[in-house]
Amino acid sequence: MAISVHARLWRSPLLWALLASFQAEPRRGASGIAVLRKVESDDPLNPRCVSMDDPFEDLKDVRIYGLVYYGRRTYVDILNAYLERNLRVNGGILDGVIFAMVKYTIEDMNYLVMLQRRNPQSYIIPWHMEGGAWDVIWRL
């Protein structure tokens, strides 16, 4: 069931209209992100990996958005450091983050607005949603 729900979410015309109107900043060149790559060896029981910088050139023409179900500020407070690190404007691969709001309070909403002000070109809050229960996030 979860797969079909997510498929409906990505087919939503409102979501695509929102993404089409989103203007990202020009992408800055990144030196790369440290990743581990497996090195071929004769010993399959002791594989070896080397660290190298990957600039992700194969993703430079692809737009990548993260979808975060938002409801509790404490969880996003932890996640936000990783989201900001992985934004393309900071050298990562995410063009933006869409927050689907679920069961939030006024304090939670104020925190999310503060995060959006720190990342105005990358954090997207779909304001056309009303309510805040699980049944409204599929209207994206």
Summary of the structure (lengths in Angstrom):
residues: 140
radius of gyration: 18.1
end to end distance: 17.7
largest distance: 58.8
contacts: 334
relative contact order: 0.19
helix: 38%
strand: 21%
